[in-house]
């Protein structure tokens, strides 16, 4: 037993030399296949064991027969371990190549099918992440297609909205210049109306561009929802009277919110104008506000008759106008997109759903 510390010392010295050499070899092959690294690792293990054994044998002066036995046993173990390492490396390499082929299809055609064979846990986890990435890419492509469609619709509608009034303005200006206008005052009023409409369209485009560029600067202050809705109803009341629509208060709780008053007034004004335009005469537009959990929900309910279910997800898209029955002559499909942009800038979200006789637009803001 007194020889055990000395044996351990000689064995450790021999194993340390073999391990140091093995670390250098591993550093040299670290960019090679994992099967090569596994083979080197097995070689290091066997070499360390053999070096320690030879060191002890040399120090203890073992007989040649005993030394040959020890070396033979180590050599057989080394062969078995190396064969096992090569098989393991071949399996890992095969799984890697299968995963590589599947990943290549993700980059080329946008689809990913995980390999069917068994794989190490690390490669299985990577395959799951690639599958999740495929789903996210599909969603991103769908959003991109929807946005591109919205852009094309927006360009088409704005081109129409600009071409028609500009043609009318040109015709009226020429009539005034030539002195053939029967009622010049009426032409002046029409020109002023068209200019104001064009100015409103340009203002909406500018606001939307600021929102989409992330340049919308907010100045939030603590306000009462009751005051916000009261001001919005007062501003929309003349249009409601002209259209024969009744603006109704269906329960507005005096809940405090921290918002930019000017921008939030624009949100409510857009929703009310949109609701009034789509509600037939003698109809009602109802406004409500209430606290729900940690949020404040503002809602505007109109009498438009409802929106087709397949169109509901697109209501807040830029340039969306819906069917002809819901398309106002003066609208460019920007109002609801501006509403969503302003609300999201306040860390809130918007929604719309059909109710009896119409639809309800909701603005959900964080409660303060």
C-alpha positions in Angstrom: 0.0 0.0 0.0 3.0 2.3 0.6 3.8 2.0 -3.1 0.4 3.4 -4.3 1.2 7.1 -4.0 4.4 6.5 -6.0 2.5 4.5 -8.6 -0.1 7.3 -8.9 2.6 9.9 -9.3 4.3 7.9 -12.2 0.9 7.2 -13.8 -0.1 10.9 -13.5 3.2 12.0 -15.1 2.8 9.7 -18.0 -0.8 10.6 -18.5 0.0 14.3 -18.3 2.5 14.1 -21.1 0.0 12.2 -23.3 -2.8 14.6 -22.5 -0.7 17.6 -23.3 0.2 16.1 -26.7 -3.5 15.2 -27.2 -4.6 18.8 -26.5 -2.3 20.1 -29.2 -3.6 17.5 -31.7 -7.2 18.5 -30.8 -6.4 22.1 -31.4 -5.0 21.3 -34.8 -8.2 19.3 -35.9 -10.8 21.5 -34.2 -12.1 22.6 -37.6 -12.4 19.1 -38.9 -15.3 16.7 -38.7 -16.6 15.7 -35.3 -15.7 12.0 -36.1 -12.0 13.0 -36.4 -12.3 14.8 -33.0 -13.9 11.7 -31.5 -11.1 9.5 -32.8 -8.5 11.8 -31.5 -10.2 11.9 -28.1 -10.2 8.1 -27.9 -6.6 8.1 -28.9 -5.8 10.6 -26.1 -7.6 8.4 -23.6 -5.8 5.2 -24.6 -2.4 7.0 -24.9 -2.8 8.5 -21.5 -3.6 5.1 -20.0 -0.8 3.4 -21.9 1.7 6.2 -21.0 0.8 5.9 -17.3 1.1 2.1 -17.4 4.5 2.3 -19.1 5.7 4.8 -16.6 4.8 2.6 -13.7 6.2 -0.5 -15.5 9.5 1.3 -16.0 9.7 2.5 -12.4 8.7 -0.8 -10.9 10.8 -2.9 -13.3 8.0 -5.2 -14.4 8.9 -8.3 -16.2 8.8 -8.3 -20.0 5.9 -10.8 -19.9 3.8 -8.6 -17.6 4.5 -5.5 -19.6 3.5 -7.3 -22.8 0.2 -8.4 -21.2 -0.6 -4.9 -20.1 0.3 -3.4 -23.5 -1.8 -6.0 -25.3 -4.8 -5.4 -23.1 -4.5 -1.6 -23.8 -4.1 -2.2 -27.5 -7.3 -4.3 -27.7 -9.2 -1.7 -25.7 -7.9 1.0 -27.9 -9.1 -0.8 -31.0 -12.5 -1.4 -29.6 -12.8 2.2 -28.4 -11.6 3.6 -31.7 -14.1 1.5 -33.7 -16.9 2.7 -31.4 -15.8 6.3 -31.8 -15.7 6.0 -35.6 -19.2 4.5 -35.6 -20.5 7.3 -33.4 -18.8 9.9 -35.5 -20.3 8.4 -38.7 -23.7 8.5 -37.1 -23.3 12.2 -36.0 -21.9 13.1 -39.4 -24.7 11.4 -41.3 -27.3 13.2 -39.1 -25.5 16.5 -39.7 -25.5 16.0 -43.5 -29.2 15.2 -43.5 -29.9 18.3 -41.5 -27.7 20.3 -43.8 -29.7 19.1 -46.8 -33.0 20.1 -45.1 -31.6 23.5 -44.2 -30.5 24.1 -47.7 -34.0 23.7 -49.0 -35.1 26.3 -46.4 -32.8 28.8 -48.0 -33.6 27.8 -51.6 -37.4 27.2 -51.7 -38.4 28.4 -48.2 -39.5 25.0 -46.9 -37.9 22.9 -44.2 -38.6 19.2 -43.6 -36.8 17.8 -40.5 -34.8 14.6 -41.2 -36.7 11.5 -40.2 -33.8 9.5 -38.8 -32.6 9.7 -35.1 -30.3 12.5 -34.3 -28.3 13.7 -31.3 -30.2 16.0 -28.9 -28.3 19.0 -30.1 -29.1 18.5 -33.7 -32.7 17.7 -32.9 -33.0 21.0 -31.0 -31.4 22.8 -34.0 -33.9 21.1 -36.4 -36.8 22.3 -34.1 -35.4 25.8 -34.3 -35.2 25.7 -38.1 -38.8 24.5 -38.2 -39.8 27.4 -36.1 -37.8 29.7 -38.3 -39.7 28.3 -41.3 -43.0 29.2 -39.7 -41.8 32.7 -38.9 -40.5 33.2 -42.5 -43.8 32.1 -43.9 -45.6 34.6 -41.6 -43.2 37.3 -42.7 -43.7 36.5 -46.4 -47.4 36.6 -45.9 -47.2 40.0 -44.2 -44.9 41.2 -46.9 -47.4 40.2 -49.6 -50.2 41.8 -47.7 -48.2 45.0 -47.3 -47.3 45.0 -51.0 -50.9 44.5 -51.9 -51.9 47.4 -49.6 -49.2 49.6 -51.1 -50.5 48.9 -54.6 -54.1 49.6 -53.6 -53.0 52.8 -51.8 -51.1 54.1 -54.9 -54.1 53.3 -57.1 -56.6 55.0 -54.8 -54.5 58.0 -54.2 -53.7 58.4 -57.9 -57.5 58.3 -58.5 -58.2 60.7 -55.6 -55.6 63.2 -56.9 -56.4 62.9 -60.6 -60.1 63.5 -60.3 -60.1 66.7 -58.2 -57.1 68.1 -60.1 -58.9 67.6 -63.4 -61.9 69.4 -61.9 -59.8 72.2 -60.5 -58.1 72.7 -63.9 -61.5 72.8 -65.7 -62.9 75.3 -63.2 -59.8 77.5 -63.4 -59.9 77.5 -67.2 -63.6 78.4 -67.1 -62.9 81.3 -64.8 -60.0 82.5 -66.9 -62.0 82.3 -70.1 -64.9 84.1 -68.4 -67.4 81.4 -69.3 -68.3 80.4 -65.7 -72.0 81.2 -65.2 -71.6 81.4 -61.4 -68.0 82.4 -60.4 -68.8 82.4 -56.7 -70.0 78.8 -56.9 -66.8 77.9 -58.7 -64.7 79.6 -56.1 -66.5 77.6 -53.3 -66.0 74.3 -55.2 -62.3 75.1 -55.7 -61.9 75.9 -52.0 -63.6 72.6 -51.1 -61.4 70.5 -53.4 -58.3 72.3 -52.2 -59.3 71.6 -48.6 -59.9 67.9 -49.4 -56.5 67.6 -51.1 -54.9 69.3 -48.2 -56.5 66.8 -45.9 -55.3 63.9 -48.0 -51.7 65.3 -48.1 -51.9 65.8 -44.3 -53.0 62.1 -43.8 -50.1 61.0 -46.0 -47.6 63.0 -44.0 -49.0 61.7 -40.7 -48.9 58.1 -41.9 -45.3 58.5 -43.2 -44.2 59.9 -39.8 -45.9 56.9 -38.1 -44.3 54.3 -40.4 -40.9 55.9 -40.1 -41.1 55.9 -36.3 -40.8 59.7 -36.2 -44.1 60.3 -34.3 -43.1 62.3 -31.3 -45.6 62.0 -28.4 -46.1 64.4 -25.5 -48.2 62.3 -23.1 -50.1 64.0 -20.3 -52.6 62.7 -17.7 -56.1 63.1 -19.1 -59.6 61.9 -18.4 -61.2 59.6 -21.0 -64.4 61.5 -20.4 -62.8 64.8 -21.6 -61.3 63.1 -24.6 -64.5 61.6 -25.8 -66.5 64.8 -25.1 -64.2 66.9 -27.2 -64.2 64.3 -30.0 -68.1 64.1 -30.0 -68.3 67.9 -30.1 -66.0 68.1 -33.1 -67.9 65.4 -35.0 -71.4 66.6 -34.1 -71.8 69.0 -37.1 -71.0 66.1 -39.6 -73.4 63.8 -37.7 -76.2 66.4 -37.9 -75.5 66.9 -41.6 -75.7 63.2 -42.2 -78.7 62.7 -40.0 -76.8 60.5 -37.6 -77.2 60.5 -33.8 -74.1 60.5 -31.6 -74.9 58.6 -28.4 -72.9 58.2 -25.2 -73.3 54.6 -24.1 -71.4 54.8 -20.8 -68.1 56.7 -20.5 -66.3 56.2 -17.3 -64.0 59.1 -16.1 -60.9 56.8 -16.2 -57.5 58.6 -16.3 -55.1 57.8 -19.1 -51.6 59.1 -20.0 -51.7 59.9 -23.7 -50.9 62.6 -26.2 -54.1 64.6 -26.2 -53.7 65.9 -29.8 -52.9 62.5 -31.3 -55.6 60.7 -29.3 -58.1 63.3 -30.4 -57.2 62.5 -34.0 -57.8 58.8 -33.3 -61.3 59.4 -31.9 -62.1 61.9 -34.7 -61.1 59.4 -37.4 -63.2 56.6 -35.8 -66.2 58.9 -35.4 -66.0 60.3 -39.0 -65.5 56.8 -40.3 -68.6 55.6 -38.3 -70.8 58.5 -39.3 -70.0 58.1 -43.0 -70.9 54.4 -42.9 -74.1 54.8 -40.9 -77.3 55.4 -42.8 -79.5 58.5 -41.9 -81.5 58.1 -38.7 -78.8 55.7 -37.5 -76.8 55.9 -34.3 -73.1 56.0 -33.5 -72.4 54.9 -29.9 -69.3 55.8 -28.0 -68.2 54.1 -24.8 -65.2 53.8 -22.5 -64.5 51.6 -19.6 -61.7 50.1 -17.6 -61.0 46.4 -18.2 -58.3 44.8 -16.0 -55.1 46.8 -16.5 -56.4 48.6 -19.7 -58.9 51.2 -20.8 -61.1 50.3 -23.7 -62.6 53.0 -25.9 -65.2 51.8 -28.4 -67.1 53.4 -31.3 -70.1 51.4 -32.6 -71.7 52.3 -36.0 -74.7 51.1 -38.0 -72.9 50.1 -41.2 -74.5 46.6 -41.3 -71.3 44.8 -40.6 -68.0 44.0 -42.4 -67.4 40.7 -44.3 -65.6 38.3 -41.9 -62.7 37.7 -44.3 -62.1 41.5 -44.5 -62.0 42.1 -40.8 -58.2 41.4 -40.5 -57.5 44.0 -43.2 -59.6 46.9 -41.9 -56.6 48.7 -40.4 -54.3 48.1 -43.3 -53.0 51.1 -45.3 -55.1 51.8 -48.3 -58.0 49.4 -47.4 -61.4 50.7 -48.2 -63.6 47.7 -48.2 -66.5 47.2 -50.6 -68.0 50.0 -52.6 -70.9 50.2 -50.1 -68.4 51.2 -47.4 -66.2 53.4 -49.6 -66.7 57.1 -49.0 -65.9 59.4 -52.0 -63.4 61.5 -49.9 -61.6 58.6 -48.2 -58.2 57.4 -49.2 -58.0 54.4 -46.9 -55.6 56.1 -44.5 -57.7 57.0 -41.5 -57.8 53.7 -39.8 -54.2 53.0 -40.6 -53.3 56.3 -38.8 -55.5 55.2 -35.9 -53.6 51.9 -35.5 -50.2 53.6 -35.8 -51.0 56.3 -33.1 -52.5 53.7 -30.8 -49.5 51.3 -31.1 -47.2 54.3 -30.5 -49.1 54.6 -27.1 -48.3 50.9 -26.4 -51.9 50.0 -27.1 -53.7 48.0 -29.8 -56.8 48.3 -32.0 -59.6 45.8 -32.9 -62.8 45.6 -34.8 -65.7 43.1 -34.6 -69.2 42.8 -36.0 -72.1 43.5 -33.7 -75.8 43.5 -34.3 -76.5 46.1 -37.1 -73.0 47.2 -37.5 -69.4 46.9 -36.2 -67.5 48.0 -33.2 -64.0 49.6 -33.3 -62.1 49.3 -30.1 -59.0 51.1 -28.9 -57.2 49.5 -26.0 -54.8 51.6 -24.0 -52.7 50.9 -20.9 -54.4 52.1 -17.7 -52.5 54.7 -15.7 
